Amino acid sequence: MNTTVTLGKTGITVNKNGFGALPIQRISTVDAGKLLRKAFDGGITFFDTARFYTDSEAKIGEALSSVRSQIYIATKTGAQDAEGFWKDLHTSLSLLKTDYIDLYQFHNPSFCPKPGDGTGLYEAMEEAKKQGKVRHIGITNHRLKIAHEAIDSGLYETLQFPFCYLATEKDVEIVTRCQKENIGFISMKAMSGGLITNSAAAYAFQAQYANALPIWGIQRESELDEFLSYIANPPAMTSELSGLISLDREQLAGNFCRGCGYCVPTCPAGIEINNCARMSLLLRRSPSELQLTPQAQEKMKKIESCVNCGQCKSHCPYGLDTPALLQENYKDYQEVLAGKPL
């Protein structure tokens, strides 16, 4: 089994374990540093972060600046115009303690940035590449339409898109199109935001796609140890893992919250939608005591304050009826608190 992947025309070749650095914003700088160094020492060389991930970039810069030439750093900007682009880029370079970004990505834009679109974003990206501050240009998205448009444009060297074993045929088409067009494909949410709990099954699925580089969201050392072990001993697809995947597809495919969080900033009631709208699944698939703490109960109780404004629904890249999902999950949660099994 080939355990390495090349990101299309970028020529970036790494093992099939990217480090997704969103979760390290939830742990201390010391703990994040230990995790990042262990990942590097164990053979992981691709680290993906974003300006949006609070102090994630700073933690990477602190931990890995001494080995900068031996790793690839991918980060993202959510800027809406050229001025914001340059501000984000300079901030990222400073925090990451580097003078170049290996892969700079537009972060889930609602449109596909192109030259002449009036925003100045792509022109700024080209200028940054010309100056050597950016080596490769990428885009991330959750929308099939934007993903296809990015591929069609020929402007992007990589595409980062949600891809896991709960994927639909339409998602698989994105991966195969990227391979055909020699565009690097980066699998975000390869564990479906924590709903997939068997990392061996997740890895074996990704291994079936030679051009896919999964970035695993890592927060705990035990999680890192699993993925590091796969570098030398990659899990192959077995009948047992295939059966587990089939069962998960039956239980999870369709109308469920992926936990992307793009709706969260819009909620006037301050509901943590990306966790609350999938609480029923979390209760079924992880130790329930983790979801029943006083802090978790307080977060779920905020659902009572939902004004049904619909903003979360309009921002959902998967077209979910988020307010209805919140109410369904709150009902299940109350039943569990009352001692009733789901």
C-alpha positions in Angstrom: 0.0 0.0 0.0 1.3 3.5 -0.9 1.4 5.5 2.3 2.4 8.8 0.6 0.5 11.3 -1.5 1.5 14.1 -3.9 -0.7 17.2 -3.9 -1.2 17.5 -7.7 1.0 20.0 -9.5 2.4 21.4 -6.3 4.8 18.5 -6.1 4.3 18.4 -2.3 4.7 14.8 -1.3 4.0 13.7 2.3 2.7 10.6 4.1 -1.0 10.1 4.2 -1.3 11.8 7.6 -1.8 15.6 7.6 -2.0 17.3 11.0 -5.3 19.3 11.3 -4.4 22.1 13.7 -7.9 23.5 14.5 -8.3 21.4 17.8 -5.0 22.7 19.3 -6.6 26.0 19.9 -8.4 24.2 22.7 -5.3 23.2 24.6 -2.4 25.0 26.3 0.6 26.3 24.4 2.8 23.8 26.2 0.5 20.8 25.5 0.1 21.9 21.8 3.9 22.2 21.5 4.5 18.7 22.8 1.8 17.3 20.4 3.2 19.2 17.4 6.8 18.1 18.1 5.8 14.5 18.6 3.9 14.6 15.3 7.0 15.9 13.5 9.4 13.5 15.2 7.0 10.7 14.3 7.0 11.5 10.6 4.1 14.0 10.0 5.3 16.9 7.9 2.1 18.6 6.6 0.4 21.0 9.1 -2.9 22.7 8.2 -4.2 25.7 10.1 -6.0 29.0 9.5 -6.1 32.6 10.5 -9.6 31.9 11.8 -8.3 29.2 14.3 -7.5 31.8 17.1 -4.0 30.9 18.4 -3.3 27.8 16.3 -0.8 29.5 14.0 1.1 31.0 17.0 1.4 27.5 18.5 2.7 26.0 15.3 5.2 28.9 15.0 6.4 28.4 18.6 6.8 24.6 18.3 8.0 24.1 14.7 10.0 27.2 13.6 13.3 25.4 14.3 12.4 22.7 11.7 10.6 25.0 9.3 12.6 23.8 6.2 11.5 20.2 6.9 7.8 20.8 7.0 4.9 22.1 4.9 2.6 24.7 6.4 -0.8 25.3 4.9 -2.9 28.1 6.3 -6.0 30.1 5.2 -7.5 33.6 4.8 -11.1 34.4 5.1 -10.5 37.9 3.8 -13.2 39.6 1.6 -10.9 42.0 -0.2 -7.2 42.7 -1.0 -6.6 44.8 2.1 -7.9 42.1 4.4 -5.8 39.5 2.4 -2.5 41.3 3.0 -3.4 41.9 6.7 -4.1 38.2 7.2 -1.0 37.1 5.3 1.4 39.3 7.2 -0.2 38.2 10.5 0.1 34.6 9.6 3.7 34.9 8.6 4.5 36.7 11.8 2.7 34.1 14.0 4.1 31.1 12.2 7.6 32.6 12.4 8.3 32.2 8.7 8.8 34.3 5.6 6.7 32.0 3.3 3.5 29.9 3.3 3.8 26.6 1.4 0.1 26.5 0.7 -2.1 29.6 1.1 -5.8 28.9 0.8 -9.0 31.0 0.5 -11.0 29.8 3.5 -14.5 28.6 2.5 -15.5 31.6 0.4 -19.1 31.9 -0.8 -17.8 32.4 -4.3 -14.8 31.3 -6.3 -12.2 34.1 -6.3 -11.0 34.8 -9.9 -9.0 37.6 -11.6 -11.2 40.5 -12.5 -14.1 39.6 -10.1 -13.9 43.0 -8.4 -12.6 41.8 -5.0 -8.9 41.9 -5.8 -8.4 38.7 -3.9 -6.9 36.5 -6.6 -4.7 39.3 -7.8 -3.4 39.7 -4.3 -2.8 36.0 -4.1 -0.8 36.1 -7.4 1.2 39.0 -6.2 2.0 37.2 -2.9 3.2 34.2 -4.9 5.3 36.5 -7.1 6.9 38.0 -4.0 7.7 34.5 -2.6 5.5 34.9 0.4 3.2 32.2 -1.0 4.4 29.1 -2.8 1.1 27.4 -3.8 -2.5 28.6 -4.2 -5.4 26.6 -2.8 -9.0 27.0 -1.9 -11.2 25.3 0.7 -15.0 24.9 0.6 -18.0 23.0 1.8 -20.2 23.6 -1.3 -20.2 21.3 -4.3 -20.9 24.1 -6.7 -17.9 26.2 -5.6 -15.7 23.1 -5.6 -16.6 22.3 -9.2 -16.1 26.0 -10.2 -12.6 26.0 -8.6 -11.7 22.9 -10.5 -13.1 24.3 -13.8 -11.2 27.6 -13.3 -7.7 26.1 -13.5 -6.6 28.7 -11.0 -6.1 26.5 -8.0 -3.3 24.0 -7.2 -5.2 22.4 -4.4 -8.8 21.9 -3.2 -9.7 21.1 0.4 -13.2 19.6 0.8 -15.1 17.5 3.3 -14.4 13.8 2.5 -14.9 10.8 4.7 -16.5 7.4 4.4 -19.9 9.0 4.8 -19.3 10.7 1.5 -21.9 10.7 -1.3 -21.2 9.9 -5.0 -21.2 13.6 -5.6 -18.4 14.0 -3.1 -16.4 11.2 -4.7 -16.8 12.9 -8.0 -14.9 15.9 -6.7 -12.0 13.7 -5.6 -11.8 11.9 -9.0 -12.0 15.2 -10.9 -9.1 16.6 -8.9 -7.0 13.6 -9.8 -7.9 13.9 -13.5 -7.0 17.6 -13.5 -3.8 17.1 -11.3 -5.2 19.3 -8.5 -4.1 18.3 -5.0 -7.0 17.1 -2.9 -7.0 17.6 0.9 -9.7 15.7 2.8 -11.1 17.8 5.6 -13.3 16.3 8.3 -12.0 12.8 7.5 -13.5 11.8 10.9 -16.7 13.7 10.3 -16.1 16.1 13.2 -15.8 13.3 15.7 -18.8 11.2 14.6 -16.5 8.6 13.1 -14.8 6.9 16.0 -12.7 4.2 14.3 -9.5 5.8 12.9 -8.4 2.6 11.2 -11.6 2.5 9.1 -11.3 6.2 8.3 -7.7 5.7 7.2 -8.4 2.6 5.1 -11.2 4.5 3.3 -8.9 7.4 2.5 -6.2 4.9 1.3 -8.5 3.8 -1.5 -8.0 7.3 -3.1 -4.4 7.8 -4.2 -4.7 11.5 -4.5 -6.4 12.2 -1.1 -4.5 13.7 1.8 -6.5 13.5 5.0 -5.8 16.1 7.7 -6.7 14.6 11.0 -8.0 17.0 13.6 -5.7 16.1 16.6 -6.1 17.3 20.2 -5.0 14.4 22.3 -1.8 12.4 22.4 -3.7 9.1 22.2 -5.2 10.3 18.9 -1.8 11.2 17.5 -0.4 7.9 18.5 -3.0 6.0 16.4 -2.2 8.0 13.3 1.6 7.8 13.8 1.3 4.0 14.0 -0.3 4.0 10.6 2.8 5.4 8.9 4.6 2.1 9.4 1.5 -0.1 9.5 -1.3 1.4 7.4 -4.7 -0.3 7.9 -6.0 -2.1 4.8 -9.7 -2.4 4.0 -10.9 -5.6 5.6 -14.3 -7.2 5.6 -14.5 -6.2 9.3 -13.7 -2.5 8.6 -16.0 -2.5 5.5 -18.8 -3.9 7.7 -18.3 -1.2 10.3 -18.3 1.5 7.5 -21.6 0.1 6.1 -23.2 0.2 9.6 -22.1 3.8 10.1 -23.4 4.8 6.7 -26.8 3.4 7.7 -26.8 5.3 11.0 -25.2 8.6 10.0 -25.7 9.3 6.3 -28.1 12.1 5.4 -29.6 14.6 7.7 -27.0 15.2 10.4 -24.8 18.1 11.4 -21.2 17.8 10.3 -20.0 20.3 13.0 -18.4 22.7 10.5 -19.3 25.7 12.6 -20.1 28.1 9.8 -23.5 28.9 11.3 -22.2 29.6 14.8 -21.2 33.2 14.5 -24.7 34.1 13.2 -26.7 32.9 16.2 -28.2 35.8 18.2 -28.9 33.4 21.1 -25.3 32.3 21.3 -26.1 28.7 20.8 -23.1 26.5 20.1 -24.9 25.0 17.1 -22.0 22.8 15.8 -22.2 20.7 18.9 -25.8 21.1 20.0 -27.3 20.1 16.7 -25.6 16.8 16.8 -25.8 16.0 20.5 -28.0 13.0 19.9 -25.3 11.3 17.8 -22.6 12.3 20.3 -24.6 10.7 23.1 -24.9 7.5 21.1 -21.3 7.4 19.9 -19.2 8.6 22.8 -19.3 8.3 26.6 -22.4 10.1 27.7 -20.9 11.6 30.8 -18.7 13.8 28.6 -21.9 15.3 27.2 -23.8 15.7 30.5 -21.5 17.9 32.5 -23.0 21.1 34.0 -21.3 23.1 31.3 -22.7 21.0 28.5 -26.2 21.2 30.1 -25.9 25.0 30.2 -25.0 25.1 26.5 -27.9 22.8 25.5 -30.4 24.9 27.6 -29.6 27.9 25.3 -31.7 26.1 22.6 -34.7 27.3 24.6 -33.7 30.8 23.6 -33.8 30.1 19.9 -35.9 32.7 18.1 -36.1 30.7 14.9 -34.5 33.5 12.9 -33.2 31.1 10.3 -29.8 32.7 10.0 -28.1 29.4 10.9 -30.2 27.6 8.3 -29.2 30.1 5.6 -25.5 29.7 6.5 -25.5 25.8 6.5 -23.4 24.6 3.5 -25.3 21.3 3.7 -28.8 22.8 3.4 -29.9 21.4 6.8 -33.0 22.7 8.7 -30.8 23.6 11.7 -33.5 25.0 14.0 -35.5 21.8 13.6 -32.3 19.7 14.3 -31.7 21.8 17.5 -35.1 21.0 18.8 -34.9 17.3 18.0 -31.5 17.1 19.8 -32.7 19.1 22.8 -35.7 16.7 23.2 -33.3 13.7 23.1 -31.0 15.4 25.6 -33.8 16.0 28.1 -34.8 12.4 27.8 -31.2 11.2 28.6 -31.1 13.6 31.5 -34.3 12.0 32.8 -32.7 8.6 32.6 -34.3 7.4 29.4 -32.1 5.6 26.9 -31.9 6.8 23.3 
